[in-house]
């Protein structure tokens, strides 16, 4: 899929989301929140659902939790406009309650199509409801900071998933925030490994997916620059990786786009 095709696909999904009435959340929203970011990124962050500020502005992660997410991104030298940010539900649940299973199911096709369009190498889950989509049957307290292959049935055909606590939980708890910074530190390495795996599959012509191996698929045409610089930080054994997430054929395409 070309840059223009990805952008057009995401814009079409966003238009549908803004007019959606598939579940009860539509009746109480101010604005639906489809998601935003670079259509050419390799990294998609998936949270739970919009809160008060997100509902008011129609943008994901713009409140206190969004501030924490920006801190986390900055700690690995990524920017908001380098990634795509969305949620499992696109409208605010009343009083910020947990989304109901039928509400998540109603929004699932939108997330599936966003992932199909972007074809990320890395999906970062934020909190337990996003985790339930990409690592079903697990508990965030047990798997945060870990990675595993993404089931291509989610729409991400050839991706790795990294589990993080929700930034709102990190905002409430210094211990969770400390752990979140440690967990996001695995993201650059996870991306490099996912990128290498995708390239290897592509070079061998391996389709990558079968019922017994819900691993990865080599179908991506969304190849990005491997412009990575690794440097050792003051903490022993910890590295920071600066990665250019823009595409080789369109290096200017990392500008923030709101869909």
N, C-alpha and C positions, 0 to 999 in steps of 0.2 A: 504494500500500500504506500502510495506517495505521500509527501507532506500535505499536499492540497487535499487528497482523499481523506487522510486522517482528520484534518481540521474540519472538513465538511461533514464527516460522519459524527464527530463530537458535537458540532453545532446543531445537527439534526436531532441528536439525542437530547441535547439541552432544551431545545424548543419543545420536544415532547414532554420532558419532565416539567417544564414550567406550566404546561396546560393539563397535567395529569390529574385525574380524579379516580385512580384505581383503588384507593383506600381512604379510610376516614381521616387521615392526616391532612388531606387536601383542604378540608373544610375549615381548619383552624390556622392555616399558614398565612403569613404575610407575603413571603416569597419562597418558592422552591429553590433548592440549592443543588444544581447539577454537579458542580465541581469546577476546578480551574487549574491552569498550569500549562506547561508546554506539551503540545500534541506529539512532539518528537522525542520525549523523554524515554528512558529505560526504566524509570522508577515511579511507581504509583503508591501513594499512601491512602489507605482506606480506613476511615473512622466509623463512628457509630451513627450519628445523625446531627442535624443542625441544632444549635442552641438559640438563645434569645438574639444575640448579635448577628448570628448567621442568618436567621429568619428575617431580621430587619434589613440586612444588606444584600441577601442573596448570594453570599460568598462563604465558603467553608473555612473554619478555623480562623476567625477574626476576633474572638474574645480572649479571655485569659488563657484558655487552653491553646488557642492559636499562638499566643506569645511564647508558651512553653515549646510548642512544636518548632517555632522559628529558632529558639535557642538550641534545640536538638539538631536541627539542620545545620545551623552555624557551627556546631561543634565538630562536624565532619566536612566543613567548608563547602556545603551545598547551600543553594539559595531556593527560596520559595518558587521562583520562576524556572528553576531547573527541573522540577518534578511536577507530577499531576496529583492533586489532592481531591478526594471525594469521600462519600459516606455510603454505608449500606442502605440507609433510608435518606431520601432527598428532601423530606419535609420535617419540620420540628414536631416531635411528640409533645403533647400538652404538658406544661410544667416540667419539661425535660425528663419525663418518665422514660423508662426503658422501652424501646420499640417492641411491638408485639410480633410474634412469628408471622402472622398473615400480612403485616405491614412490610416486614423484611422481604417476604415472598413477592409482594406486589412490586417492589422496587428492584428485585433481583435481575429482571431482564435488562434494565438500564445499565446496571453495573457490568453485567456480562458483555453487553455491546461496547461499553467504554473500554473494557479490557481487550476485547477483540480488535478494536480500532487502534489502540496504542501498542498492543503486543509487548508488554513490559518484560524485561529480564528479571526485575525484582519487584515484588509486592510487599509493602510494609504494613502490617495490620496494627491498628491503634485501638486497643481495648478488646473486651471479650466478645462483643457482637460481631465485629469484623473477624476476630479469630475464629468464631464459629463457622464462618463462611469458608475460610481457607485452611483451617486445621480443626475440622469438626471432631467433637469428642474429647478435646483437650481443655486444660485449665490454664489461664494466663499465668497464674502463680508458679506453675510447673514448667511452662515452655517459653516464657519471655526470654528474649535474647538468642533463641535457637532458630535454625533454618531447616526447611525441608522442601521437596518439590511441590509445586502447585498442581492440583488436579485440573487438567485442561477443561473439564466441564464448567469451571468457573468463568471461562472466557479467556483466561490467560494461558495460551497454548503452550508456552515454553518458558516457564518462570520458576523462580525460587521465592519462597515466602519467608519473611523475617517477622517474628512476633514481638511487639512492644506493648507496654502498658498504655492506656489512654493518657494523653497529656493532661486531662483534667484530674486524673488520679495523681499524676506527678505534681500538679499544682497544689494538691491538698496534703501531700505527704513528702517530707524531705527524703525519706528513705527510698520511696518509689522514684522520686526525681533523680536521686543519685544512681539508682539502678537503671533508669531510662537512659541516662547519658552513657553508661557502660554498654547498654544493649545497642544503642544506635551506633556505637563505635564499630560494631560488626558489619554495618551496612556497606561501606566501601569494599571490603573484602568479599562480602557475599555477592555484590554486583560484579566484581572482577571475575569471580569464579563462575557466575551464571553466564556472563558474557563469553568466557572461554569455552564453556560447555556448549553453548549455542553455536559458536563458530565451529567447534569440532564436529557437531552433528551435521551442520550445513556442509562442511567439507567432505564428509563421508557419505552424504545423501541419506543418513539415517532418519526416518520419519519420527522416531523417538517415542511414540505413544502406542501402548496397547493396553488391553484390559488388565493385564497382570502387572504392568509397570506404569503407574500414573505419573510418570516423570515429566519429560519435556518433549517439545516438538521443535523441529528445525525449520519451521515454516516462516520465520521472521524475515522481513526485508528491512526492518528498522534498525540498521547498523549504525552505531555511534562511534565517535572517536575514542580511541584507547589512551588518550592523553592523560596518563596517570603518573603522579609523582608521589613516592612513598618516603616519608621521613620519620625518624624515631623521636617520640616525645620524651619529656622528662620522666614520665612514669615508665619503669622498665617493662619491656615487652609489649608496649602499646604503640601503634603506628597511626599516623593520620594519612589519609589518601585523598588527594585532590583530583577529581575526575571531571573531565569535560563531558557533560551529558547531551550536548547538541549533536546533530547528525553531521556526517562528513559532507553530504551534498548540500547542506544548508546551514552553515555555522551561525547564521544570524537568527535562527528560528527558535532561540531559547527565550524570547520575550514572553512575558506573562500574557496568557490569553484566558479570559473568563468565558466559560461556556454555560 
